[in-house]
């Protein structure tokens, strides 16, 4: 499931389950490329939740999570931050991180 989340709803949204928070902007080329990879992963793994967080529409995200560049992904499990990565990532790298967060 992919949802666009305003900053004020973030904590309530990610408090249960596994979430990838994708901090992005509409005009970011690398963000669009990463969207394709994330879309494939979500399609193949519908139990993974994706929170799209536009730091231009909700600038508080950038300050709160210390986002200095896009795309930045933060992985949450039951509301707790477990991992973070910036830039374009391969499907293999993302799947490895997902596996590490979920299964240790």
N, C-alpha and C positions, 0 to 999 in steps of 0.2 A: 504494500500500500504506500502510495506517495501522497503527502499532504504539504501544503504551503502553510507555514505557521508564523503568525505574528509573535513578536518577542514576548508579549505578556501572557501568551498561552503555552510557551515552550515547556516549562517545568511540568505542567499538568499533562501535556501530551506524551512526553518521554518517560514518565514515571514508571510505566510497566512495559516489560518486554524489551526486545532488541531494536534499537533505532540507530540509523546513520543520519547524522545531521549534516547536510550539504550547505555550507555557507558560500554563497555565490552572488553574482550580479547578472542582470539581463544582458549586458553588452560584453561579457567576458568570453572570449573565444575558447580558452581551455576549459571553462565551465561547461560549455556546450558539448565539447568532446567527452568530458567525464560523464555528462548526462547520458550519453549513449551507452557507455560501459555500465553505469549504474542501472539503467533501464533493462539491460540484458540480465543482470544479476537479480533484480527484483522480479522480472518475468519468470525466471527459472526457480526462484525461491520466494514465493508469495508471503511467507511468514516473516520476511525481513521488511521492516518499516523504514521509509525514507522521509525525512523531514527536510523540505526545501526552505532555506532561511536566507532571504535576500537582504544583504547588509546595506543596500541603498534605501530600500523601503522601510527597514527597521534598523537604523544605525546603532541602536543600543546593543545589537548582537556583536558588532565589531569590538565595542568596548568591553562588554561582559566576558566574552570568550577570547579576548586578545587576538582577534583575527587581523593579521597584517597583510594578507594577500588571498586572492581567490583563484581556484577553488581550495577550500579547506574542508576536510571531513573530520567530524568527531563522532566516535562510536560510543553509544550509551547502552548499558544493560541495567534495566530497572532503575533508571534515573541517574545512575552513576557513570561518570566519564571513565572509559576504559582505554581508549586509544585515540590518536590524532595523527593526521597526515595532510600535507599540502601539495598542491600541484596535480598534474595528470597522473593517474595510476593505471597500471594494467589490470585486467580482470583477475589474473593470477595473484597479484599482490593484494588486491582487495579481498579476494576469497580467502587468502591466507590470514589476513587480519581478522576477518569475520570469524573464521574458525578458531583463532587464538582467543578472541573475546568470548565466544560462546562455549568453547570446550577446554580452554586453558592450555 
